[in-house]
Amino acid sequence: MEYIDRLQVNLLLEDVKASIEKFETENSDIARVEALEKSLKLTKALEHPKDAILKLFLSSTQSMALKIAHDLGIFQILTKSNKVFSSKELAEKTGATPLLIERVMRLLVAMDFAKEYGTGKFHRTLLSEEMTDDRSGGIVDTMFVDIFPAVLKTPEFLSKTNYQIPEDRFAGPMQYTYGTKLTTFDWLADDVAVHERFHAFVQHIRDNRPFWVDWYPVQERILDGYSGEENDALIVDIGAGSGRDMLAFKKKFADTTGRIVIQDLPSVFDDVHYHDLGLEKIGYDVFSPQPTKGARAYFLKFLLHEFSDENCIAILKNVTQAMERGHSKILIEEYILRDDDAGLFHSMVDMILMVFAPGGLRTKSRWINILESVGLTINIVFHPDGDGPSIIEAELA
């Protein structure tokens, strides 16, 4: 086994042991993610390079199997009771042939989305139960049906554009794949079924994370020293969607004086999924002048990663022109790439954003360059436990 570097394996093993001990001691999400990343590196070190490449390109069959099982309702069947189901029973309940069930379930068991008790007999797992959540189903549907076709076309798109980073939101990989001149979000809104899937996808991503008010020191950084009146703008959420982040703010700081404003495209507020949360709504396009002047804080969550650097600068200029020096702050909640060894999850998110928006994640140094170019200076970057997003707090220089 000359392909295995035994010294490297032993060093990685010691790293894994140390990181697991750290996780057991600290019981923090940061320690958990660190242990997970080191464990993955150990696994890769034990794998033959040829096998690693082959498995990587076979991995699309995992998504295929999940999609088939999801469409057949297999996860709902497995989780309705605590019993073990045979291939024949699953076939009878779904209408699929027993052989297809066997082949799909074989892969699901290997992925731990089901557990096998004897030949051809299956039981639920935690991942089975997770797949019964409509929001997890939304990930399967959106990624497999709507985004994967563009992922497959992106190498061809890049070859035709001389391998330039896609920056035109009217002419990225999604537009190339689907033959549209609409932005991706306009394209989504143009098809009810696609929009339904994407809405479930977004809800799942947001629901899996704690609200920003639970880990960013709002009282210390925003409310202390604020003496606004009832009609003054306290906080403006730009690209707010349903407004859930501001509802969380309102619940936690119910006695705070000042207007809480949510802004998004009128079509978002008109959407059937939108629920009026009693917040002040303003229909707003981020490429137009900011209508709410002098707010204490302007909050942008998962917005700027959808755009090129040039478009981010244009959006931020509209915000800075509304800010009051020495009073207003801008809060940007985004995943921030590490400069070195960024990690698999964040790197994959970055590539999907290049395909989808086209946009991408950024390192702290890239954020500094963008913010300084529009006259902003970073006060501090707050990061919660684990691999979640950070908040960049900045103000006028």
C-alpha positions in Angstrom: 0.0 0.0 0.0 2.6 2.5 -1.1 -0.1 5.1 -1.8 -0.7 5.4 2.0 1.6 7.8 3.9 1.6 5.9 7.2 3.3 8.8 9.1 0.7 11.2 7.8 -2.1 8.8 8.8 -0.7 8.5 12.3 -0.3 12.3 12.7 -3.9 12.8 11.5 -5.1 10.1 13.9 -3.5 11.9 16.8 -5.1 15.2 15.6 -8.5 13.5 15.5 -8.1 12.1 19.0 -7.1 15.5 20.3 -9.9 17.3 18.6 -12.5 14.8 19.9 -11.2 15.2 23.4 -11.4 18.9 22.9 -15.0 18.6 21.8 -15.9 16.4 24.8 -14.3 19.0 27.1 -15.7 22.1 25.6 -18.9 20.8 24.1 -18.9 23.6 21.6 -19.9 23.7 17.9 -16.5 25.1 17.0 -14.8 22.1 18.5 -17.4 19.7 16.8 -16.7 21.2 13.4 -12.9 21.0 14.0 -13.2 17.3 14.9 -15.3 16.6 11.9 -12.9 18.3 9.5 -9.9 16.4 11.0 -11.8 13.1 10.8 -12.5 13.8 7.1 -8.9 14.4 6.4 -8.0 11.1 8.1 -10.5 9.3 5.9 -9.1 10.8 2.8 -5.5 9.8 3.8 -6.6 6.2 4.0 -8.3 6.2 0.6 -6.6 5.2 -2.7 -6.4 8.3 -4.9 -7.9 6.4 -7.8 -10.8 5.3 -5.6 -11.3 8.8 -4.3 -11.7 10.2 -7.8 -14.0 7.4 -8.9 -16.2 7.8 -5.8 -16.4 11.5 -6.3 -17.8 11.2 -9.7 -20.1 8.4 -8.7 -21.4 10.5 -5.8 -24.2 12.1 -8.0 -25.9 8.7 -7.7 -26.4 9.5 -4.0 -28.4 12.5 -4.8 -30.3 10.5 -7.4 -31.2 7.8 -4.9 -32.3 10.4 -2.3 -34.5 12.1 -5.0 -36.1 8.8 -6.0 -36.8 7.8 -2.4 -38.1 11.3 -1.6 -40.5 11.2 -4.6 -41.7 7.7 -3.6 -42.4 8.8 -0.1 -40.1 6.1 1.4 -38.9 8.3 4.2 -42.4 9.0 5.4 -43.2 5.2 5.3 -40.1 4.4 7.3 -40.7 7.0 10.0 -44.5 6.4 10.5 -43.8 3.5 12.8 -40.9 1.8 14.5 -41.2 -1.4 12.5 -38.9 -2.9 9.9 -40.1 -2.8 6.3 -39.1 -5.4 3.7 -38.4 -4.4 0.1 -41.6 -6.1 -0.9 -43.6 -4.0 1.6 -42.0 -0.8 0.4 -42.7 -1.8 -3.2 -46.4 -2.4 -2.4 -46.7 0.9 -0.6 -45.0 3.0 -3.3 -46.0 1.2 -6.5 -42.3 0.7 -7.5 -40.9 -2.7 -8.4 -39.2 -4.6 -5.6 -35.8 -4.7 -7.5 -35.8 -0.9 -7.8 -36.5 -0.6 -4.1 -33.7 -3.0 -3.3 -31.2 -1.0 -5.4 -32.2 2.4 -4.0 -32.3 1.2 -0.4 -28.9 -0.4 -0.8 -27.4 3.0 -1.4 -29.5 4.7 1.2 -28.2 2.2 3.8 -24.6 2.9 2.7 -25.3 6.6 3.2 -27.0 6.0 6.6 -30.4 7.3 5.4 -31.8 3.9 6.4 -30.6 0.9 8.5 -30.7 -2.7 7.3 -31.8 -5.5 9.7 -31.2 -8.6 7.8 -31.3 -9.0 4.0 -33.8 -6.6 2.4 -35.3 -5.3 5.6 -35.1 -1.7 6.5 -35.6 0.6 9.4 -35.5 4.4 9.9 -32.5 6.4 11.1 -32.1 10.1 12.2 -31.4 11.0 8.6 -34.6 9.2 7.5 -36.5 11.3 10.0 -34.8 14.5 8.8 -35.9 13.8 5.2 -39.5 13.9 6.2 -39.2 17.6 7.0 -40.6 19.5 4.0 -37.7 21.9 4.2 -35.1 19.1 3.7 -37.2 17.9 0.8 -36.9 21.4 -0.6 -33.1 21.1 -0.6 -33.4 17.8 -2.6 -35.9 19.2 -5.1 -34.2 22.6 -5.7 -30.7 21.3 -5.9 -31.4 18.2 -8.0 -34.1 19.6 -10.3 -33.2 23.3 -10.7 -29.5 23.9 -9.8 -27.7 20.6 -10.7 -28.4 21.1 -14.5 -26.6 24.4 -14.3 -23.8 22.8 -12.3 -23.3 20.3 -15.1 -23.3 23.1 -17.7 -20.9 25.4 -15.8 -17.7 24.0 -17.2 -19.1 24.4 -20.7 -20.2 28.0 -19.9 -16.7 28.8 -18.5 -15.0 27.4 -21.6 -17.2 29.6 -23.8 -16.4 32.7 -21.7 -12.6 32.1 -21.7 -12.8 31.0 -18.0 -13.7 34.4 -16.6 -15.5 34.7 -13.3 -19.2 35.2 -14.1 -20.3 38.6 -12.9 -23.3 39.5 -15.1 -26.5 38.6 -13.2 -28.3 38.5 -16.5 -25.8 36.2 -18.2 -24.4 33.6 -15.7 -24.5 29.8 -15.7 -28.2 29.6 -14.8 -29.1 31.9 -17.7 -26.9 29.9 -20.1 -28.4 26.6 -18.9 -32.1 27.7 -19.2 -31.8 30.1 -22.1 -33.2 33.0 -20.2 -32.2 36.7 -20.0 -33.9 37.1 -16.6 -31.9 37.2 -13.4 -32.0 34.0 -11.4 -34.5 35.4 -8.9 -36.8 36.8 -11.6 -36.6 33.4 -13.3 -37.5 31.7 -10.0 -40.5 34.0 -9.6 -41.6 33.3 -13.1 -42.4 29.6 -12.4 -44.7 28.7 -9.5 -43.3 25.2 -9.0 -39.7 26.3 -9.1 -40.4 29.1 -6.7 -42.2 26.7 -4.3 -39.1 24.5 -4.2 -36.7 27.3 -3.7 -38.8 28.8 -0.9 -38.6 25.5 1.0 -34.9 25.4 0.3 -34.3 28.9 1.7 -36.5 28.2 4.8 -34.5 25.1 5.6 -31.2 27.0 5.4 -32.4 29.7 7.7 -34.2 27.5 10.2 -31.1 25.5 10.9 -29.2 28.5 12.3 -29.7 30.6 15.4 -31.0 34.1 14.9 -28.3 36.8 14.8 -29.7 38.5 18.0 -28.8 35.3 19.9 -25.1 35.6 19.3 -24.3 39.2 18.2 -24.2 41.6 21.2 -27.0 43.9 20.0 -27.4 45.7 23.3 -23.7 46.7 23.5 -23.1 47.4 19.8 -26.4 48.9 18.7 -28.7 49.9 21.5 -26.2 51.4 24.1 -25.9 55.1 23.3 -29.0 55.1 21.0 -31.5 57.8 22.0 -33.8 57.9 19.0 -37.5 58.9 19.0 -40.4 56.7 18.0 -40.4 58.0 14.4 -36.6 57.5 14.0 -35.3 54.5 12.1 -33.6 52.1 14.5 -32.8 49.2 12.1 -33.4 48.6 8.5 -33.2 45.0 7.1 -32.3 45.2 3.4 -33.4 42.1 1.4 -35.4 41.0 4.4 -37.5 38.3 2.8 -40.2 37.3 5.3 -38.7 39.6 8.0 -38.0 36.8 10.5 -34.7 38.3 11.6 -36.4 41.5 12.5 -39.2 39.7 14.3 -36.6 38.0 16.4 -35.1 41.4 17.1 -38.5 42.8 18.0 -39.2 39.9 20.4 -35.9 40.2 22.2 -35.9 43.9 22.5 -39.6 44.7 22.7 -39.2 47.9 24.7 -36.8 49.6 22.3 -38.0 52.8 20.8 -37.6 53.4 17.0 -38.9 52.1 13.7 -38.0 48.5 12.5 -38.1 48.5 8.8 -37.9 45.5 6.4 -37.1 46.1 2.7 -37.4 43.8 -0.3 -38.7 43.7 -3.8 -42.5 44.3 -3.9 -42.9 40.8 -5.5 -41.4 39.3 -2.3 -44.0 41.0 -0.1 -46.7 40.0 -2.6 -45.7 36.3 -2.5 -48.1 33.8 -1.1 -45.5 32.6 1.4 -45.0 36.1 2.9 -46.6 36.5 6.4 -47.1 40.0 7.6 -45.3 40.2 11.0 -46.4 43.7 11.9 -43.2 45.3 10.7 -42.9 48.4 8.6 -42.5 47.2 4.9 -40.9 49.2 2.1 -40.7 47.8 -1.4 -37.1 48.4 -2.5 -34.6 47.5 -5.2 -31.0 47.5 -3.8 -29.7 49.2 -6.9 -31.8 52.3 -6.2 -31.1 55.1 -3.6 -31.8 53.9 0.0 -35.1 55.6 1.1 -34.6 55.3 4.9 -32.1 57.8 6.0 -30.0 57.9 9.2 -30.9 54.6 10.7 -28.9 53.3 13.6 -28.2 50.0 11.8 -28.6 48.7 8.3 -28.7 44.9 8.3 -27.9 42.8 5.2 -28.1 39.1 5.6 -27.2 36.6 2.8 -27.7 39.4 0.3 -24.3 40.5 -0.9 -23.1 37.0 -1.6 -25.5 36.9 -4.5 -23.6 39.6 -6.4 -20.3 40.4 -8.0 -17.8 42.7 -6.3 -18.8 45.5 -8.6 -22.5 45.1 -7.8 -21.8 44.8 -4.1 -20.0 48.2 -4.3 -23.0 49.7 -6.1 -25.4 48.3 -3.4 -23.2 49.5 -0.5 -22.9 53.0 -2.0 -26.6 53.3 -1.8 -26.5 52.4 1.9 -23.6 54.6 2.8 -25.3 57.6 1.2 -28.1 57.2 3.7 -25.9 56.6 6.8 -25.2 59.2 9.4 -21.6 59.5 10.4 -20.9 58.6 14.0 -24.4 57.2 14.4 -25.2 54.6 11.7 -23.6 51.2 11.4 -23.9 48.5 8.8 -24.2 44.8 9.7 -23.4 42.2 7.1 -24.2 38.6 7.9 -22.4 36.2 5.6 -20.3 33.1 5.6 -16.6 34.2 5.6 -14.0 32.1 3.9 -10.8 31.4 5.7 -7.8 32.7 3.8 -6.2 29.2 4.1 -7.8 25.7 4.2 -11.3 27.2 3.8 -13.0 23.8 4.4 -15.3 21.7 2.2 -18.7 23.2 3.2 -17.9 26.9 2.7 -16.0 26.1 -0.5 -19.0 24.2 -1.9 -21.3 27.0 -1.0 -19.0 29.4 -2.8 -19.1 27.4 -6.0 -22.9 27.0 -5.9 -23.3 30.7 -5.6 -21.0 31.2 -8.6 -23.4 29.0 -10.6 -26.6 30.4 -9.1 -26.5 34.1 -8.7 -23.7 34.5 -10.0 -22.0 35.5 -6.7 -19.8 33.9 -4.1 -18.4 33.9 -0.6 -15.5 36.2 0.3 -12.5 36.2 2.6 -12.2 38.8 5.3 -9.5 40.6 3.2 -11.8 40.8 0.2 -14.5 42.3 2.5 -12.0 44.8 3.8 -11.2 45.9 0.2 -14.9 46.2 -0.8 -15.9 48.1 2.3 -13.0 50.5 2.2 -13.7 51.3 -1.4 -17.1 52.8 -0.4 -15.7 54.7 2.6 -16.5 52.1 5.3 -14.2 50.8 8.0 -14.7 47.5 9.8 -15.1 47.8 13.6 -15.2 44.2 14.4 -16.2 40.7 13.0 -18.4 38.5 15.3 -18.4 34.8 14.7 -20.7 32.3 16.5 -19.9 28.6 17.2 -19.3 26.2 14.3 -19.4 26.8 10.6 -22.2 29.3 10.6 -22.1 32.9 9.2 -20.4 35.9 10.8 -21.4 39.5 11.2 -19.2 42.2 9.9 -19.9 45.5 11.7 -18.7 48.6 9.9 -19.3 52.4 9.8 -18.3 55.4 7.8 -14.6 56.1 8.1 
